[in-house]
């Protein structure tokens, strides 16, 4: 997304989180719920069978929170990281979220880097 598109997206999403409307219900049911269900299935494939549904949901929400944060905080991150390259950063960020999440929920391998 361009910076303008990203800002419109943030305002829309966070406005709906703060004061949900019928639009929120529509997006939650038709877009976010299928995404969440898919993420839960992916997590279920790597987590121990003993992981309960509530813990699995919290794990999924934690991953989604990281994605939202990194999207929202992009200007801050760019300021703090030397040699920030938008294209390379996106790829590295995906790798980081996956690695960090899997290790954080106890499903990943030992960090290689």
Protein Blocks (a to p, Z undefined) as FASTA:
>chain_A
ZZklmmmmmmmmmmmmmmccfklmmmmmmmmmmmmmmmmmmmmmmpcfklcfklmmmmmm
mmmmmmmmmmmmmmmmmmmpghiafklmmmmmmmmmmmmmmmmnopaccdfZZ
